[in-house]
Amino acid sequence: MKLLPDGSDIPQDLLTAQEKGEVLFICGAGVSMTLGLPSFRGLVEAVYAALGENWQIHPAENEVMKENGQLAGQYDRGLRFLERRLTATGKVHASGLRARLRAAVRANLQPPEGRDVDLSVHAALLELSRDSESSVRLVTTNFDTLFERAWPRIGAAPSFAGAAMPQPKTAACTGVLHVHGRLSDDTLGLAETDLVLTSAEFGDAYLRSGWASRYVYDLVRAYTVVLVGYRADDPPMRYLLEVLEADRERYADLQKVYAFAEIDGDASLTKALWEGKGVVPILHDTVGTDYGPLYRTILEWRTYAADPTAWRRERLRELFAADPSASVVTVERVTELLRHGDASLLLSELVPQAAWLSLLRQQRIFDNGATS
């Protein structure tokens, strides 16, 4: 269902799962970029600048950073190349390298300060990602603490990172869960944890020790997962989805995974690339770097989720004011809004003109218990 005319078409089964408290959001860098924080590429560029390094003169690193390079976009591998190269050059370059690299990450992911900081999208995602007991739990691969700052409940946000995250489907599974680690936040009293940043660290989390792989499996067994703020080829996506892709046919208890997916030129190709990863894409348009339609859809979804019947009532009130013979699109929209089990209630409250009732009978709105 489209909550906004220019918004994404959210599958009805996903809307229903969210109403039941069965949906868990996993959020990436795209969400924090709305507040000026960098993408993974921007973060890597900042690390190079802070260390006084130039990837262009090092072939392997250049293949990661240049457009259409053989390793283009594999920024976790690029950081590992950088780390290994500097370590190999001797003590002068390697001294405190890990600390300096983390300091550069920390400096570029500081939450914006001030009263005008708009955390409404973060808050909306938190409110949508709740269980049947209304406990909020959201997973992020971001290191920043913007979700903690947007926490919609009274008191400080529970915040966990890495292997310390509570197990899914337990009473303790609440709060903001940083699967790849968390930076410190003095304002919130949060300490920094280990970060999963380079390909070596991803390899440990997902392969060698495998704690992240096991956690992702458990998440997708327990919840309907929705990915927000990722591209299909983002490094965190690569690791998260490779965990699931090969074994989906072997494990019947894995739930659906959805992703809000930016249309990158060809909508059918974008759809196919996500589906090839075992993910149901929810396509959205962008204008340049403007992700407004996506985030307006998320904000509207929060409004819808607060009272779906009231939301549909107001949309129908506007639509019933129009002539039903004037627009096929309007008729389709009214029909869609009345197929949710509360049609009798809404029609008795709104009392549309006779022409609408006749048309709705033709659309079989009153059949098969649709208005029960």
Secondary structure as UniProt FT lines:
FT   TURN            5..6
FT   HELIX           12..19
FT   TURN            20..21
FT   STRAND          23..27
FT   HELIX           29..33
FT   TURN            34..36
FT   HELIX           40..51
FT   HELIX           55..57
FT   HELIX           59..65
FT   TURN            67..68
FT   TURN            70..73
FT   HELIX           75..88
FT   HELIX           91..94
FT   TURN            95..96
FT   HELIX           97..108
FT   TURN            115..116
FT   HELIX           120..128
FT   TURN            132..133
FT   STRAND          136..140
FT   HELIX           146..149
FT   STRAND          159..161
FT   HELIX           162..164
FT   TURN            168..169
FT   TURN            171..172
FT   STRAND          175..178
FT   TURN            179..180
FT   TURN            186..189
FT   HELIX           199..203
FT   HELIX           204..208
FT   HELIX           211..222
FT   STRAND          224..228
FT   TURN            232..233
FT   HELIX           235..245
FT   TURN            246..250
FT   TURN            252..253
FT   STRAND          257..262
FT   HELIX           267..275
FT   TURN            276..278
FT   STRAND          280..284
FT   TURN            288..289
FT   HELIX           292..306
FT   HELIX           308..320
FT   TURN            324..325
FT   HELIX           328..337
FT   HELIX           343..350
FT   HELIX           354..362
FT   TURN            363..366
FT   TURN            368..371
//
